[in-house]
Amino acid sequence: MRPLLGSLRNKVALLFAAVVALAMAAIYFLAVPQLQTNLTQQRTDDLLRAARGSVRPLDRITNGDIPAPQVDRTIRSLADNAGARVTLLAIQRSDSGAVSFFPLTDSREQLVYPRNDELARKATTSGRVQTESTRFGREDLAQVAQPIRTGDEVVRVALYSASLEDTVQTVGFIRNRILVATAVALLLALAGGTLVAQSVARRVRRVERRAGELAAGRFSEPLPVDSEDELGQLTRAFNEMAQQLSQVDVARKEFVATASHELRTPIFSLSGFVELLLDEELDEATRREFLETMSEQVERLQKLAVDLLDLSRLDAGSVELAPEEIDLAELARSVVSEFRPAVSRHGTELSLDLPEAGVDARADREKVAQIMRILLDNALRHTPEGTPVTVSADRDNGAAEFTVADSGPGMSQGADGHVFERFWTGDATTGAGLGLAIAKELAEHMNGDISVSARPGRTAFTLELPREER
């Protein structure tokens, strides 16, 4: 069974819920207590302003000869104005200096009042108004102790007591609503996170299934790109990768099929000649002819094996280059000298058009020589005996060029668009069709190129290389 967090859907949904829960917890445990503190402070400030505004009436009833009923009425009036309970306390000092308090009158005319001797004592001692939040019975109170003086001595204290029940109820109401809102928000977050995660997971699983098909070698239609977000970009990149893999797979299969065919042909030919040579009735001339043909097939196999090895290195990107300053004219003379026996057998009229000053280029010497050999071999292999061939080198627009041109019959119409394809042969009689493909890729690896120009009576292959390192 998959664990709870083993699913992307569950992870996203839980993440949404966790974010909502943290936000609501921050409101509940930070904002609400701060709100309660602010409301309590506001009520205390209101009470404090009322107490300071009642200093004169309190002075009159303390320092004047005011009858008790009028004192009671004044205290009740102050209480109504303040919206609080007011208790007028008398101060009794003992010989030892101890201070005690007893009520003279109370706005509610009750014997039990919200006694707070500590707050009254602070007001008496400091001579300044004191405030405090306290609890009386089951009720939370905001209290203000206003000292009343006779001369320089504090003789009475007016104790203002305001209930904080409204504040408590308001904060409690808000807390309850936050809890309800948290529950609803969590449900919505879980539902929304689940829906979003399902959508994302569905698209990810679609890519996952297609990746499995690719791994199994099954190439199907590209995935639909139904958004421009990161998953849409991932899908588009995946489709491009799948298309490239499909092309590589097709090329691989064609390569294997063609290579197998090219290898099988000389091998079957050799097998047939071996069987014929085992026939003791063959005369010496026929036997020699068979051996020469077998030698040609062996040479063909060797060349094909070397070409296939070069192609595999090019495909793997393991071709190592050693760029250096080279002279194409000097290198061309060296390569042409290797072909003198082949040129003689072919009866070819070989002309050189190479400047004495040389043609400088920046490239790998051995790879350039390999390309020259391929172009010369191609000219001799695909032209009739005695066909004139010209080898030239020159500079053109800052690039170094090497050209092999022949005066043969030329190419068939449209063939110039295929000559650099692997295993493509113009006459389908000689060669495996790999040489020009290898030459083209080697040139591109050296930041160069090979082009072909063909018309009846002239075919020219030109190698173009940079004169200095790019």
ABEGO torsion letter per residue (X at the ends): XBBAAABAAAAAAAAAAAAAAAAAAAAAAAAAAAAAAAAAAAAAAAAAAAAAAAAAAAAAAAABBBBAAAAAAAAAAAAAAAGBBBBBBBBBBBAAGBBBBBBABBAAGBABBBBBAAAAAAAAAAGBBBBBBBBBEABBBBBBBBBBBBEABBABBBBBBBBAAAAAAAAAAAAAAAAAAAAAAAAAAAAAAAAAAAAAAAAAAAAAAAAAAAAAGBBBBBBBBABABAAAAAAAAAAAAAAAAAAAAAAAAAAAAAAAAAAAAAAAAAAAAAAAAABAABBAAAAAAAAAAAAAAAAAAAAAAAAAAAAAAAAAGABBBBBBBBBAAAAAAAAAAAAAAAAAAAGBBBBBBBBAAEBBBBBBAAAAAAAAAAAAAAAAAABBBGBBBBBBBBBBGGBBBBBBBBABAEBBBGAAAAAABBGBBAAGABEAGAAAAAAAAAAAAAGBBBBBBBBBGBBBBBBBBBABBX
